[in-house]
Amino acid sequence: MRIVVCIKQVPDTANVRLDPETHTLKREGVESIINPFDLFALEAGLRLREEVGGELTVLSMGPPQAAEVISEAVGYGVDSGLLLSDRAFAGADTWATTCALAAGVKYLGGADLVICGKQAVDGDTAQVGPGLAYRLGVPHVAFVKGFQELAEDHLVVERQMDDGYDVVDLPLPGLMTVVREVGEPRPPSLKGKMRAKKYKVPVATAEDLSLDPSSLGLAGSYTQVEKVFAPEACGDREMIEGPAEEAGATVVDRLVQSKVIALGG
């Protein structure tokens, strides 16, 4: 089975700050990491390869420094990786991103299964996985939490729902996005870390992928972010401290006093 896992380099959300002048995220000086949800996708790919055999490749799109996350993935045990990097990709929304990723999958020779994390922590759209499936013309299942049956031509997966889970038969080739319940990521092995240090990450440009620049980056995006801002606090506010039970009771009292809620007699 040929498995491709899509991963993304994102800023560590614990250190993200907004630039007060540009109203955009300040990425300079902020550590970049593998998108946390993509680590679960990586673990799912590793487990599937162990069960059914085959080849596991990671695919990412980003600036040259995004090669770091591919090298890190090699440390976890993937077979190979590919970075899509070109100034033409800059500013891409999810539509333009899936255009490049789909071309990347085809550049790799196709895949029996593509796995993505459910969403990226810097965008939180959860659109890239389903959009990539559309671009590739394959069926997909979102929010996969586990597997019941693995075969070369289909997977029986558990799709997380608010009130439990659905059991879904996913024909292959196909795509799925996964949630953390699919399995905790394993630590990189010493052998993997040593291989990662020596691994030279292949890079493909828009020209390599035979893509029209007008379909990429800002030029190929239907949406653009005007600005990102933190809402300002307004109105009277009170900080209620103390044990949770006492603080909760105080909040209820304040809401009743303000006639926001009424307690039944």
Backbone torsions as a table, in degrees:
resi	resn	phi	psi	omega
1	MET	NA	132.2	175.4
2	ARG	-94.0	115.4	-177.7
3	ILE	-114.8	130.7	175.2
4	VAL	-118.4	125.2	176.8
5	VAL	-108.8	124.9	178.5
6	CYS	-89.5	128.2	178.9
7	ILE	-128.2	159.4	-177.5
8	LYS	-136.6	141.6	173.0
9	GLN	-87.6	126.5	-178.1
10	VAL	-130.8	158.3	174.4
11	PRO	-71.0	145.6	176.4
12	ASP	-63.3	115.2	-173.4
13	THR	-64.6	-17.5	178.9
14	ALA	-69.6	-19.4	-176.2
15	ASN	-120.0	14.4	-178.0
16	VAL	-74.8	134.3	176.9
17	ARG	-133.3	158.0	178.2
18	LEU	-99.8	139.8	174.7
19	ASP	-79.6	117.7	-175.8
20	PRO	-65.1	-20.0	-178.5
21	GLU	-90.4	-45.4	-176.9
22	THR	-92.5	-15.2	-177.7
23	HIS	59.4	31.7	175.1
24	THR	-120.7	167.1	179.2
25	LEU	-66.7	137.1	175.6
26	LYS	-86.7	108.7	-177.9
27	ARG	-98.3	-19.4	-179.8
28	GLU	-66.4	131.1	178.5
29	GLY	77.2	2.2	179.2
30	VAL	-100.8	129.5	-179.0
31	GLU	-61.9	138.5	177.3
32	SER	-104.1	142.7	-176.0
33	ILE	-137.1	169.2	169.2
34	ILE	-70.1	131.9	176.2
35	ASN	-47.3	122.7	-174.4
36	PRO	-52.9	-38.9	179.9
37	PHE	-68.1	-25.4	178.9
38	ASP	-72.6	-22.2	175.9
39	LEU	-66.2	-34.0	176.4
40	PHE	-70.4	-35.9	175.5
41	ALA	-64.4	-40.1	178.6
42	LEU	-63.4	-43.2	178.6
43	GLU	-63.9	-40.3	177.8
44	ALA	-61.6	-41.8	178.8
45	GLY	-64.1	-41.2	179.1
46	LEU	-63.7	-42.0	-179.2
47	ARG	-67.0	-40.6	179.2
48	LEU	-65.5	-40.2	177.9
49	ARG	-63.1	-37.5	177.5
50	GLU	-64.8	-35.1	-176.6
51	GLU	-79.2	-44.3	-172.2
52	VAL	-114.9	-5.8	-179.1
53	GLY	79.5	176.8	177.1
54	GLY	117.5	-157.2	-174.0
55	GLU	-124.4	136.5	-178.2
56	LEU	-118.8	121.7	-178.6
57	THR	-124.7	141.9	173.6
58	VAL	-103.7	146.6	-177.9
59	LEU	-131.6	133.4	178.9
60	SER	-142.9	154.1	174.5
61	MET	-122.3	133.8	-179.9
62	GLY	169.6	-174.8	177.2
63	PRO	-69.2	170.4	-177.3
64	PRO	-51.8	-35.6	-178.2
65	GLN	-68.4	-12.1	176.7
66	ALA	-67.6	-11.9	174.9
67	ALA	-59.3	-22.7	-179.9
68	GLU	-60.6	-39.6	-177.3
69	VAL	-72.6	-29.6	176.5
70	ILE	-70.0	-42.3	176.3
71	SER	-61.0	-40.5	178.2
72	GLU	-62.4	-40.3	179.3
73	ALA	-64.2	-35.1	175.7
74	VAL	-60.2	-35.9	177.4
75	GLY	-63.1	-27.5	177.8
76	TYR	-77.7	-17.8	176.1
77	GLY	121.4	10.8	178.1
78	VAL	-71.8	160.2	-177.4
79	ASP	-79.3	-39.0	-175.8
80	SER	-160.8	173.5	178.9
81	GLY	-150.5	164.3	178.0
82	LEU	-144.5	130.7	176.0
83	LEU	-106.7	128.6	172.8
84	LEU	-95.4	112.1	-175.1
85	SER	-140.6	122.2	-178.0
86	ASP	-166.4	142.4	177.4
87	ARG	-60.0	-24.3	179.0
88	ALA	-65.7	-20.7	180.0
89	PHE	-82.3	-13.3	-172.6
90	ALA	-62.5	139.4	176.8
91	GLY	79.2	12.6	-176.3
92	ALA	-68.2	137.0	168.8
93	ASP	-85.8	-171.9	-175.8
94	THR	-65.7	-31.7	179.7
95	TRP	-66.2	-49.4	180.0
96	ALA	-68.7	-32.1	177.9
97	THR	-63.4	-44.5	-178.9
98	THR	-68.1	-26.3	175.8
99	CYS	-62.2	-47.3	-179.0
100	ALA	-69.3	-42.8	-178.5
101	LEU	-64.1	-40.4	178.6
102	ALA	-62.2	-41.1	177.4
103	ALA	-65.3	-34.5	178.0
104	GLY	-65.5	-41.4	177.9
105	VAL	-61.8	-42.7	179.5
106	LYS	-67.5	-36.7	177.9
107	TYR	-61.3	-33.1	178.5
108	LEU	-76.4	-7.5	-178.4
109	GLY	101.6	12.0	-180.0
110	GLY	88.2	176.0	-178.9
111	ALA	-150.6	145.7	171.9
112	ASP	-77.0	-31.6	-179.0
113	LEU	-146.6	130.7	172.5
114	VAL	-110.6	133.7	-179.4
115	ILE	-122.6	134.0	176.7
116	CYS	-129.5	153.7	167.8
117	GLY	-67.5	159.1	-174.4
118	LYS	-63.4	-29.7	179.1
119	GLN	-167.5	168.0	175.7
120	ALA	-101.0	141.9	-174.8
121	VAL	-73.4	-15.3	179.1
122	ASP	-91.6	-17.6	179.6
123	GLY	-116.8	-37.5	176.7
124	ASP	57.8	30.6	-178.9
125	THR	-88.9	-29.9	-174.7
126	ALA	59.6	27.7	-177.2
127	GLN	-100.7	-23.9	-171.9
128	VAL	-65.6	-44.0	179.7
129	GLY	-57.4	-58.8	178.0
130	PRO	-60.3	-37.3	179.1
131	GLY	-65.5	-37.4	177.8
132	LEU	-66.5	-39.4	177.3
133	ALA	-60.4	-41.9	178.0
134	TYR	-61.9	-44.7	-179.5
135	ARG	-62.0	-37.1	-177.9
136	LEU	-83.3	-13.8	-179.3
137	GLY	71.6	36.1	-179.0
138	VAL	-124.5	155.8	176.8
139	PRO	-69.7	157.4	178.3
140	HIS	-144.5	157.2	173.3
141	VAL	-129.1	128.6	179.9
142	ALA	-96.2	155.6	172.8
143	PHE	59.7	46.2	178.7
144	VAL	-73.2	130.2	-179.2
145	LYS	-111.7	-10.6	-179.7
146	GLY	-175.7	175.3	-177.9
147	PHE	-125.3	143.4	175.4
148	GLN	-113.7	-29.2	-179.3
149	GLU	-149.3	134.5	179.8
150	LEU	-122.3	128.2	177.7
151	ALA	-146.4	170.2	-177.3
152	GLU	-73.3	-22.5	-176.9
153	ASP	-110.9	-5.7	177.4
154	HIS	-166.0	162.1	174.0
155	LEU	-127.4	142.4	170.6
156	VAL	-105.1	114.9	-171.9
157	VAL	-120.3	162.3	176.0
158	GLU	-105.8	119.1	-179.3
159	ARG	-99.1	121.8	-177.1
160	GLN	-66.9	132.8	176.2
161	MET	-127.6	168.9	-178.7
162	ASP	-63.2	-31.9	-175.1
163	ASP	-112.9	24.3	-179.6
164	GLY	142.0	-133.7	176.6
165	TYR	-151.7	153.5	174.2
166	ASP	-98.4	150.1	172.2
167	VAL	-102.0	121.2	-172.9
168	VAL	-126.6	135.4	174.5
169	ASP	-91.6	116.3	-179.1
170	LEU	-104.1	108.4	176.2
171	PRO	-67.7	150.6	176.9
172	LEU	-110.8	144.1	4.3
173	PRO	-69.9	148.6	-177.7
174	GLY	-159.6	-178.5	-179.1
175	LEU	-138.9	145.9	174.1
176	MET	-140.6	149.9	169.2
177	THR	-108.8	146.4	-172.6
178	VAL	-122.0	156.0	175.8
179	VAL	-109.7	172.4	-173.8
180	ARG	-62.5	-25.8	-178.7
181	GLU	-66.3	-11.0	179.6
182	VAL	-67.2	-21.6	177.1
183	GLY	147.5	137.6	178.7
184	GLU	-68.9	136.1	179.4
185	PRO	-61.5	137.8	175.8
186	ARG	-76.8	156.7	176.1
187	PRO	-75.4	151.4	175.9
188	PRO	-62.7	144.3	177.9
189	SER	-84.6	160.6	176.8
190	LEU	-61.6	-42.9	178.2
191	LYS	-61.0	-41.2	179.9
192	GLY	-65.2	-41.3	179.4
193	LYS	-62.5	-40.3	179.7
194	MET	-66.1	-40.0	178.3
195	ARG	-67.2	-37.7	-179.2
196	ALA	-62.1	-37.0	-179.5
197	LYS	-64.2	-31.3	-177.8
198	LYS	-93.5	-12.5	-173.0
199	TYR	-73.4	126.3	176.2
200	LYS	-96.0	113.8	-173.9
201	VAL	-73.6	121.1	175.6
202	PRO	-67.5	143.8	-179.8
203	VAL	-124.7	135.5	177.0
204	ALA	-121.0	135.7	179.7
205	THR	-99.4	175.3	177.2
206	ALA	-59.4	-37.7	178.7
207	GLU	-66.3	-40.6	178.3
208	ASP	-60.1	-34.3	-177.4
209	LEU	-88.4	0.2	-179.2
210	SER	57.0	43.9	-178.4
211	LEU	-102.0	144.6	175.9
212	ASP	-76.9	122.1	-179.0
213	PRO	-55.2	-26.5	-179.3
214	SER	-70.0	-13.2	179.2
215	SER	-98.3	5.9	-173.0
216	LEU	-120.2	164.2	173.4
217	GLY	53.5	-147.3	179.4
218	LEU	-61.6	-37.2	-177.9
219	ALA	-62.5	-33.2	-177.9
220	GLY	-99.0	9.7	-176.1
221	SER	-98.0	135.6	177.4
222	TYR	-88.9	-15.8	179.3
223	THR	-127.6	148.2	176.8
224	GLN	-138.1	142.9	178.9
225	VAL	-85.7	118.7	178.5
226	GLU	-74.9	-45.7	177.4
227	LYS	-167.0	159.4	175.5
228	VAL	-119.6	132.8	-177.6
229	PHE	-146.8	154.3	175.4
230	ALA	-92.9	127.8	-179.9
231	PRO	-61.8	139.2	179.3
232	GLU	-81.6	142.6	176.9
233	ALA	-70.2	141.0	-179.7
234	CYS	-140.6	156.2	178.8
235	GLY	78.8	176.5	178.6
236	ASP	-72.3	142.6	178.5
237	ARG	-144.5	155.1	-177.5
238	GLU	-138.9	132.5	176.5
239	MET	-89.9	118.1	-179.5
240	ILE	-103.6	119.3	-177.2
241	GLU	-114.3	169.3	178.3
242	GLY	118.5	-178.9	178.4
243	PRO	-56.3	150.2	-174.3
244	ALA	-55.9	-44.4	-177.5
245	GLU	-64.0	-43.0	-179.7
246	GLU	-68.4	-43.4	179.5
247	ALA	-63.4	-38.9	178.5
248	GLY	-63.4	-42.3	178.8
249	ALA	-64.5	-38.0	178.9
250	THR	-65.3	-41.8	178.0
251	VAL	-59.7	-45.1	179.2
252	VAL	-60.5	-44.1	178.9
253	ASP	-59.2	-43.5	-179.4
254	ARG	-64.1	-40.4	-179.9
255	LEU	-66.3	-38.3	177.4
256	VAL	-65.8	-45.9	179.7
257	GLN	-60.2	-36.0	-179.6
258	SER	-83.7	-1.6	179.8
259	LYS	62.9	27.6	174.0
260	VAL	-77.1	-36.6	175.2
261	ILE	-131.1	161.7	177.0
262	ALA	-130.1	133.4	178.9
263	LEU	-92.0	132.0	179.9
264	GLY	-68.7	147.5	179.5
265	GLY	-94.1	NA	NA
